[in-house]
Amino acid sequence: MLDAQETIVILLDAQGTIVMLLDMLEKSCVMAVVAYLLLRTKFFVNMFNNVWTLREEAIAAGVFITFSLYGAANGLQVGGNVVALIHSGAILAGLLAGPKLGMTVGAMNALIRYSLGGEHLAVASFLAFLSGAAAGGYYYFRGGKVVTTKEAALFTAVFEVFARCLALAAAVDKVAAIQLQFFILVPMLLGNVVMVVIFIFVVATLREERRNRMVRERLEAELSMAREIQLSLVPKDFGPFSEQSRLAIYGLLEPAREVGGDIYDFFFLDKDRLCFMIGDVSGKGMPAALLMAATRTLFKAQADREDDIAEIVTRVNQGLCRGNESVQFVTLFCGILHLASGELKYCNAGHNPPYLRDARGQWKLLCERHGPAAGVDEDRVYDSTCRQLLPGDMLLLYTDGVTEAQNDKAEMFSAKGVEHLLQSEPSGKPDVFIPLLMQAVVSFAGGAEQFDDVTMLALTYASEDAVKQ
């Protein structure tokens, strides 16, 4: 406790008030820092959900009483009056947890204040108790709702003004009491308000941080599930297809985010005809993934009804255009391969031109475009191209995530990267070539972030003897 004779001198001028104010603010900030560290411990987990267990109430009571002890130990004794920050701990207890904790801490504060002695001891001790009881009552009448920073500041300010008025009313020497209360009002008011506001602000910030973390974790879990669902929509078991006469096929999809908008699929229309497709939806994330799923569903539904690939794409386009208020679209390359004859009919709806490589390693681009991306023009009627595949021919389909993959120098893998592998890699087996191409893309990108989905599908038309080997 500071010396009374020294303190009373500096309190009776403006400079003394400033000194006292700074002293109070310093103590408030010290307690606020301690409060911040305490609130990040496991003991206050339920408090952020506005739930208090008996154990947490006991711990909180000890914390707030400690604040009062600290304020009392560093208080000022001015002409028989004790000036100390002991109200803020009880006020916080009441505002955060309600009447029970508020009155508990308030009662302990009253004992602490009583032990300090000084004039008007009964009034000062009563106010120490009332600070917690009143704050608990405010909590009760608000229905236990979380108090805001502004409400806490206003409540504390009103209580401190009330406390100064009650102390003034209890004083015998009104003139001296008015002068004293005038000089200690601002330091006491701001000191307690600052302490309460910082604590409530920290609680609100940590509560919001916890809420955001829970939302983020839930979103990540949902996106992870969505990724699993999306990847389950594309074929990953190529064994049964590779056992078919005159066919070897392999595909890969690697979304840039948890979910993406690329798609590939293949299935038999009958024992002699394979239908396949690859697509790239505009945009990223969940909207693209939803359109990807819708495209796949539409494509399979139309393939069950139609034999002509151009008609299938035309009907898929019509389905995507209806109700497409977000103006999303999907580029498609689709084909039907007749296994007995090697006849391939295909339709390119705004997609990257695929590569066709023969058994000697010579390649060329299938550059025909049969219309714009699906989902753009509902009245568009698509056509198709017919081509004869020879034994050993490999058809490579891909999305622009392959050619537009970038390294840390913003250089693109480009079509040259694909063409280099087509020339240098002798294997015509899709299950060998696709992993090599993916490895080349990853190696080129290095540590650069993947910005777009990477999807590849390759099929090789072979003689029956070649497949058995």
C-alpha positions as CSV (number, residue, x, y, z in Angstrom):
1,M,0.0,0.0,0.0
2,L,1.4,3.4,-0.9
3,D,2.1,6.0,1.8
4,A,-1.1,8.1,2.5
5,Q,0.7,11.4,3.2
6,E,2.6,11.2,-0.1
7,T,-0.5,10.2,-2.1
8,I,-2.9,12.8,-0.7
9,V,-0.7,15.6,-1.9
10,I,-0.6,14.5,-5.6
11,L,-4.2,13.6,-5.7
12,L,-5.4,17.2,-5.1
13,D,-4.4,18.6,-8.5
14,A,-4.9,17.6,-12.2
15,Q,-1.5,16.1,-12.5
16,G,-2.1,13.8,-9.6
17,T,-5.3,12.6,-11.2
18,I,-3.4,11.7,-14.3
19,V,-0.8,9.9,-12.3
20,M,-3.5,7.9,-10.5
21,L,-5.3,7.2,-13.8
22,L,-2.2,5.8,-15.4
23,D,-1.5,3.7,-12.4
24,M,-5.0,2.2,-12.6
25,L,-4.8,1.6,-16.3
26,E,-1.5,-0.2,-15.9
27,K,-3.0,-2.5,-13.3
28,S,-6.0,-3.1,-15.6
29,C,-3.7,-4.1,-18.5
30,V,-1.7,-6.4,-16.3
31,M,-4.8,-8.2,-15.2
32,A,-6.1,-8.3,-18.7
33,V,-3.0,-10.0,-20.0
34,V,-3.2,-12.6,-17.3
35,A,-6.9,-13.1,-18.1
36,Y,-6.1,-13.7,-21.8
37,L,-3.5,-16.4,-20.9
38,L,-6.0,-18.1,-18.5
39,L,-8.8,-18.1,-21.0
40,R,-6.8,-20.1,-23.5
41,T,-6.4,-22.9,-21.1
42,K,-8.6,-26.1,-21.1
43,F,-10.4,-25.0,-17.9
44,F,-12.6,-22.5,-19.8
45,V,-13.7,-24.6,-22.8
46,N,-17.4,-24.7,-21.9
47,M,-17.4,-21.0,-21.1
48,F,-17.2,-20.2,-24.8
49,N,-20.5,-22.0,-25.3
50,N,-22.0,-20.0,-22.4
51,V,-22.0,-23.2,-20.3
52,W,-20.4,-23.3,-16.8
53,T,-19.7,-26.5,-15.0
54,L,-19.3,-26.5,-11.2
55,R,-15.6,-27.1,-11.7
56,E,-15.2,-24.2,-14.0
57,E,-17.2,-21.9,-11.7
58,A,-14.8,-22.8,-8.9
59,I,-11.8,-22.1,-11.1
60,A,-13.3,-18.8,-12.4
61,A,-14.1,-17.7,-8.8
62,G,-10.5,-18.3,-7.8
63,V,-9.3,-16.3,-10.9
64,F,-11.6,-13.3,-10.3
65,I,-10.9,-13.3,-6.5
66,T,-7.2,-13.2,-7.4
67,F,-7.8,-10.2,-9.6
68,S,-9.4,-8.5,-6.5
69,L,-6.5,-9.4,-4.3
70,Y,-4.1,-8.0,-6.9
71,G,-6.1,-4.8,-7.1
72,A,-6.3,-4.5,-3.3
73,A,-2.5,-5.1,-2.9
74,N,-1.7,-2.4,-5.4
75,G,-4.3,0.1,-4.2
76,L,-3.9,3.7,-2.9
77,Q,-4.8,4.9,0.5
78,V,-6.0,8.5,0.4
79,G,-6.9,10.3,3.5
80,G,-8.5,7.3,5.2
81,N,-10.1,6.1,1.9
82,V,-8.9,3.1,0.0
83,V,-8.8,3.3,-3.8
84,A,-8.4,-0.2,-5.4
85,L,-9.6,-2.1,-8.4
86,I,-11.6,-4.8,-6.7
87,H,-15.0,-4.3,-8.4
88,S,-14.0,-5.5,-11.9
89,G,-13.4,-9.1,-10.9
90,A,-16.9,-9.4,-9.3
91,I,-18.5,-7.6,-12.2
92,L,-16.9,-10.0,-14.7
93,A,-18.0,-13.0,-12.7
94,G,-21.6,-11.8,-12.6
95,L,-21.8,-10.7,-16.3
96,L,-20.2,-14.0,-17.6
97,A,-21.7,-16.6,-15.3
98,G,-24.7,-15.2,-13.5
99,P,-25.9,-14.4,-9.9
100,K,-24.3,-17.4,-8.2
101,L,-20.8,-16.8,-9.2
102,G,-21.3,-13.0,-9.1
103,M,-22.4,-13.0,-5.5
104,T,-19.7,-15.6,-4.5
105,V,-16.9,-13.4,-5.8
106,G,-18.7,-10.3,-4.6
107,A,-18.9,-11.7,-1.0
108,M,-15.1,-12.5,-1.1
109,N,-14.5,-9.0,-2.4
110,A,-16.4,-7.6,0.5
111,L,-14.2,-9.5,2.9
112,I,-11.1,-8.3,1.0
113,R,-12.3,-4.7,1.1
114,Y,-13.2,-5.0,4.8
115,S,-9.6,-6.2,5.6
116,L,-8.2,-3.1,4.0
117,G,-9.8,-0.9,6.6
118,G,-10.3,2.9,6.1
119,E,-13.3,5.2,6.5
120,H,-16.8,4.3,5.4
121,L,-15.8,0.6,5.7
122,A,-19.4,-0.7,5.7
123,V,-20.3,1.2,2.5
124,A,-17.1,0.2,0.7
125,S,-17.6,-3.5,1.7
126,F,-21.2,-3.4,0.7
127,L,-20.3,-1.9,-2.7
128,A,-17.7,-4.7,-3.2
129,F,-20.4,-7.3,-2.7
130,L,-23.0,-5.3,-4.7
131,S,-20.7,-5.2,-7.8
132,G,-21.0,-8.9,-8.3
133,A,-24.6,-9.3,-7.2
134,A,-25.7,-6.5,-9.5
135,A,-23.8,-7.9,-12.5
136,G,-25.3,-11.3,-11.8
137,G,-28.7,-9.8,-11.7
138,Y,-28.1,-8.1,-15.0
139,Y,-27.1,-11.5,-16.5
140,Y,-30.3,-13.0,-15.1
141,F,-32.6,-10.4,-16.5
142,R,-31.0,-10.7,-19.9
143,G,-31.9,-14.4,-19.9
144,G,-28.4,-15.6,-19.7
145,K,-27.4,-14.1,-23.1
146,V,-23.8,-13.4,-23.8
147,V,-23.0,-9.8,-22.8
148,T,-21.5,-7.5,-25.4
149,T,-18.5,-5.3,-24.9
150,K,-20.6,-2.1,-25.0
151,E,-23.1,-3.4,-22.5
152,A,-20.2,-4.5,-20.1
153,A,-18.6,-1.1,-20.4
154,L,-21.9,0.8,-19.8
155,F,-22.8,-1.4,-16.8
156,T,-19.4,-0.9,-15.2
157,A,-19.4,2.8,-15.8
158,V,-22.9,3.2,-14.3
159,F,-22.0,1.1,-11.3
160,E,-18.8,3.1,-10.6
161,V,-20.7,6.4,-10.8
162,F,-23.3,4.9,-8.4
163,A,-20.5,3.7,-6.1
164,R,-19.0,7.2,-5.9
165,C,-22.4,8.8,-5.3
166,L,-23.2,6.3,-2.5
167,A,-19.7,6.9,-0.9
168,L,-20.4,10.7,-1.1
169,A,-23.8,10.3,0.5
170,A,-22.3,8.3,3.4
171,A,-19.5,10.9,4.0
172,V,-19.9,13.3,7.0
173,D,-17.7,16.1,5.5
174,K,-19.5,16.7,2.2
175,V,-17.0,19.3,1.0
176,A,-14.0,17.1,1.4
177,A,-15.9,14.1,0.1
178,I,-16.9,15.9,-3.1
179,Q,-13.3,17.0,-3.7
180,L,-12.0,13.4,-3.1
181,Q,-14.7,11.7,-5.2
182,F,-14.1,14.1,-8.0
183,F,-10.4,13.2,-8.2
184,I,-10.8,9.5,-7.9
185,L,-13.9,9.1,-10.1
186,V,-12.2,9.1,-13.5
187,P,-9.3,6.8,-12.5
188,M,-11.6,4.3,-10.8
189,L,-14.2,4.4,-13.5
190,L,-11.7,4.0,-16.4
191,G,-9.6,1.5,-14.5
192,N,-12.5,-0.9,-13.9
193,V,-14.1,-0.2,-17.3
194,V,-10.8,-0.9,-19.1
195,M,-10.4,-4.2,-17.2
196,V,-13.9,-5.4,-17.8
197,V,-13.9,-4.3,-21.5
198,I,-10.6,-6.0,-22.3
199,F,-11.7,-9.2,-20.6
200,I,-15.1,-9.3,-22.3
201,F,-13.4,-8.5,-25.6
202,V,-11.0,-11.3,-25.2
203,V,-13.8,-13.7,-24.3
204,A,-15.8,-12.6,-27.4
205,T,-12.7,-12.9,-29.6
206,L,-11.9,-16.4,-28.4
207,R,-15.5,-17.4,-28.6
208,E,-15.6,-16.3,-32.3
209,E,-12.3,-18.0,-32.9
210,R,-13.6,-21.2,-31.5
211,R,-16.8,-20.9,-33.5
212,N,-14.9,-20.3,-36.7
213,R,-12.6,-23.2,-36.0
214,M,-15.6,-25.5,-35.5
215,V,-17.2,-24.3,-38.7
216,R,-13.9,-24.7,-40.5
217,E,-13.5,-28.2,-39.2
218,R,-17.1,-29.2,-40.1
219,L,-16.6,-27.7,-43.6
220,E,-13.4,-29.6,-44.1
221,A,-15.1,-32.8,-43.0
222,E,-17.9,-32.2,-45.4
223,L,-15.6,-31.3,-48.2
224,S,-13.5,-34.4,-47.5
225,M,-16.7,-36.5,-47.7
226,A,-17.7,-34.7,-50.9
227,R,-14.3,-35.5,-52.4
228,E,-14.8,-39.2,-51.6
229,I,-18.2,-39.1,-53.2
230,Q,-16.9,-37.3,-56.3
231,L,-14.0,-39.7,-56.8
232,S,-16.4,-42.6,-56.3
233,L,-18.3,-41.4,-59.4
234,V,-15.4,-42.1,-61.8
235,P,-14.3,-45.6,-62.6
236,K,-11.1,-46.7,-60.8
237,D,-11.3,-50.5,-61.4
238,F,-9.9,-51.0,-64.9
239,G,-9.3,-54.8,-64.7
240,P,-12.6,-55.9,-66.1
241,F,-12.3,-53.6,-69.0
242,S,-8.7,-54.5,-69.8
243,E,-9.8,-58.1,-70.1
244,Q,-12.2,-57.3,-72.9
245,S,-11.3,-58.2,-76.4
246,R,-9.4,-55.4,-78.3
247,L,-9.4,-52.9,-75.5
248,A,-7.1,-51.5,-72.7
249,I,-8.2,-48.4,-70.8
250,Y,-7.0,-46.3,-67.8
251,G,-8.0,-43.0,-66.3
252,L,-6.9,-40.6,-63.5
253,L,-8.6,-37.6,-61.8
254,E,-6.7,-35.4,-59.3
255,P,-8.8,-32.4,-58.1
256,A,-6.9,-29.2,-57.3
257,R,-9.1,-28.6,-54.3
258,E,-11.1,-30.9,-52.1
259,V,-13.7,-31.2,-54.9
260,G,-13.4,-30.2,-58.5
261,G,-15.2,-30.0,-61.8
262,D,-13.4,-32.6,-64.0
263,I,-15.0,-35.9,-64.9
264,Y,-14.3,-39.0,-67.0
265,D,-16.4,-42.1,-67.4
266,F,-16.7,-45.2,-69.6
267,F,-19.1,-48.0,-69.8
268,F,-20.4,-50.6,-72.3
269,L,-23.5,-50.0,-74.2
270,D,-23.5,-53.6,-75.2
271,K,-20.9,-56.3,-75.6
272,D,-19.4,-54.7,-78.7
273,R,-19.7,-51.0,-78.0
274,L,-17.8,-48.9,-75.5
275,C,-19.0,-45.4,-74.6
276,F,-16.6,-43.0,-73.0
277,M,-16.3,-39.3,-72.1
278,I,-14.1,-36.7,-70.4
279,G,-15.3,-33.2,-69.3
280,D,-14.1,-30.0,-67.7
281,V,-16.7,-27.9,-65.8
282,S,-16.2,-24.1,-65.7
283,G,-15.3,-22.7,-62.2
284,K,-14.0,-24.5,-59.2
285,G,-15.2,-26.0,-55.9
286,M,-18.6,-27.2,-54.9
287,P,-20.6,-25.5,-57.8
288,A,-18.4,-27.2,-60.3
289,A,-18.5,-30.5,-58.6
290,L,-22.4,-30.4,-58.6
291,L,-22.5,-29.6,-62.3
292,M,-19.9,-32.4,-62.9
293,A,-22.3,-34.9,-61.1
294,A,-25.3,-33.6,-63.1
295,T,-23.4,-33.9,-66.4
296,R,-22.4,-37.5,-65.7
297,T,-26.0,-38.4,-64.8
298,L,-27.3,-36.7,-67.9
299,F,-24.7,-38.4,-70.1
300,K,-25.4,-41.9,-68.8
301,A,-29.2,-41.4,-69.0
302,Q,-29.0,-40.2,-72.7
303,A,-26.5,-43.0,-73.6
304,D,-29.0,-45.5,-72.5
305,R,-31.6,-44.1,-74.9
306,E,-29.5,-43.0,-77.9
307,D,-27.1,-44.8,-80.2
308,D,-25.6,-41.7,-81.8
309,I,-22.9,-39.8,-79.9
310,A,-23.9,-36.5,-81.5
311,E,-27.5,-36.9,-80.4
312,I,-26.3,-37.8,-76.9
313,V,-24.2,-34.6,-76.6
314,T,-27.1,-32.5,-78.0
315,R,-29.5,-33.8,-75.4
316,V,-26.9,-33.4,-72.6
317,N,-26.5,-29.8,-73.7
318,Q,-30.2,-29.1,-73.6
319,G,-30.5,-30.6,-70.1
320,L,-27.6,-28.4,-68.8
321,C,-29.0,-25.2,-70.4
322,R,-32.4,-25.5,-68.7
323,G,-32.4,-23.5,-65.4
324,N,-28.7,-22.7,-65.8
325,E,-29.0,-19.2,-64.2
326,S,-25.4,-19.2,-63.1
327,V,-24.3,-19.7,-66.8
328,Q,-22.0,-22.6,-66.0
329,F,-20.8,-24.8,-68.8
330,V,-18.8,-28.0,-69.4
331,T,-16.4,-28.9,-72.2
332,L,-16.9,-32.5,-73.4
333,F,-15.2,-35.0,-75.6
334,C,-17.3,-38.1,-76.0
335,G,-17.1,-41.2,-78.2
336,I,-18.4,-44.6,-79.0
337,L,-16.0,-47.3,-80.0
338,H,-17.1,-50.4,-81.9
339,L,-14.7,-53.1,-80.6
340,A,-15.2,-55.6,-83.4
341,S,-14.5,-53.2,-86.2
342,G,-12.4,-50.4,-84.5
343,E,-14.8,-47.8,-85.7
344,L,-14.8,-44.7,-83.5
345,K,-17.5,-42.0,-83.6
346,Y,-16.7,-38.9,-81.4
347,C,-18.0,-35.5,-80.6
348,N,-15.9,-32.6,-79.3
349,A,-18.0,-29.9,-77.5
350,G,-15.4,-27.2,-76.8
351,H,-12.8,-29.6,-75.3
352,N,-9.1,-29.9,-75.7
353,P,-8.3,-31.9,-78.9
354,P,-7.1,-35.4,-77.9
355,Y,-4.1,-37.2,-79.3
356,L,-4.2,-40.3,-81.4
357,R,-0.9,-42.3,-81.4
358,D,-0.3,-45.3,-83.5
359,A,1.7,-48.4,-82.7
360,R,4.9,-46.9,-84.3
361,G,4.7,-43.9,-81.9
362,Q,3.5,-41.4,-84.5
363,W,0.8,-39.1,-83.1
364,K,-1.6,-36.5,-84.3
365,L,-4.3,-34.2,-82.9
366,L,-8.0,-34.8,-83.5
367,C,-8.7,-31.2,-84.0
368,E,-12.4,-31.4,-85.1
369,R,-14.7,-29.2,-83.1
370,H,-18.4,-30.1,-83.3
371,G,-19.8,-27.2,-81.3
372,P,-19.3,-25.0,-78.2
373,A,-19.2,-26.2,-74.6
374,A,-22.4,-27.8,-73.3
375,G,-24.6,-25.5,-71.3
376,V,-24.2,-22.4,-73.5
377,D,-26.6,-22.7,-76.4
378,E,-29.7,-24.7,-75.9
379,D,-30.6,-24.7,-79.6
380,R,-27.2,-26.1,-80.7
381,V,-27.3,-29.3,-82.6
382,Y,-24.0,-31.2,-82.5
383,D,-22.5,-33.4,-85.1
384,S,-19.7,-36.0,-85.0
385,T,-16.7,-37.5,-86.8
386,C,-16.1,-41.2,-87.7
387,R,-12.6,-42.6,-87.6
388,Q,-11.1,-46.0,-88.0
389,L,-8.8,-47.2,-85.3
390,L,-6.0,-49.6,-86.1
391,P,-4.5,-52.2,-83.7
392,G,-2.1,-50.5,-81.3
393,D,-3.7,-47.0,-81.7
394,M,-3.9,-45.2,-78.4
395,L,-6.4,-42.3,-77.8
396,L,-5.3,-39.9,-75.1
397,L,-7.9,-37.5,-73.6
398,Y,-7.1,-34.9,-71.0
399,T,-8.3,-31.6,-69.5
400,D,-6.4,-28.3,-69.5
401,G,-5.1,-29.0,-66.0
402,V,-2.5,-31.1,-67.7
403,T,-1.2,-28.6,-70.3
404,E,-1.7,-25.5,-68.1
405,A,0.1,-26.9,-65.0
406,Q,2.6,-24.3,-63.9
407,N,5.9,-24.3,-62.1
408,D,7.2,-21.7,-59.7
409,K,8.4,-19.6,-62.7
410,A,4.8,-19.4,-64.1
411,E,5.9,-21.6,-67.0
412,M,3.3,-24.0,-68.4
413,F,3.7,-27.7,-69.0
414,S,1.9,-27.1,-72.3
415,A,1.1,-29.4,-75.2
416,K,4.8,-29.8,-75.9
417,G,5.2,-31.6,-72.6
418,V,2.5,-34.1,-73.6
419,E,3.9,-34.5,-77.1
420,H,7.5,-35.1,-75.8
421,L,6.2,-38.0,-73.7
422,L,4.2,-39.3,-76.6
423,Q,7.3,-39.5,-78.7
424,S,9.8,-40.7,-76.0
425,E,7.6,-43.3,-74.2
426,P,7.3,-46.5,-76.3
427,S,4.6,-48.1,-74.2
428,G,1.2,-48.1,-75.7
429,K,-0.4,-49.4,-72.5
430,P,-2.7,-46.8,-70.9
431,D,-2.0,-48.0,-67.3
432,V,1.7,-47.3,-67.9
433,F,1.5,-44.1,-70.0
434,I,-1.0,-42.2,-67.8
435,P,1.0,-42.6,-64.5
436,L,4.1,-41.5,-66.5
437,L,2.3,-38.4,-67.8
438,M,1.1,-37.5,-64.3
439,Q,4.6,-38.0,-62.9
440,A,5.9,-35.7,-65.6
441,V,3.4,-33.0,-64.8
442,V,4.1,-33.2,-61.0
443,S,7.9,-33.1,-61.6
444,F,7.5,-30.1,-63.9
445,A,5.4,-28.2,-61.4
446,G,7.8,-28.9,-58.5
447,G,6.4,-27.3,-55.3
448,A,4.1,-25.0,-57.1
449,E,0.4,-25.1,-56.1
450,Q,-1.9,-27.1,-58.3
451,F,-4.5,-24.5,-59.6
452,D,-6.6,-26.8,-61.8
453,D,-8.0,-30.3,-61.8
454,V,-5.8,-32.8,-63.6
455,T,-7.7,-35.5,-65.5
456,M,-6.6,-38.0,-68.1
457,L,-8.2,-40.9,-69.9
458,A,-6.4,-43.2,-72.4
459,L,-7.6,-46.2,-74.3
460,T,-5.7,-48.5,-76.7
461,Y,-7.4,-50.5,-79.4
462,A,-5.5,-53.7,-79.9
463,S,-5.7,-57.0,-81.6
464,E,-7.0,-59.8,-79.4
465,D,-3.6,-61.5,-79.4
466,A,-1.9,-58.3,-78.2
467,V,-4.3,-57.9,-75.3
468,K,-3.8,-61.5,-74.2
469,Q,0.0,-60.9,-74.1
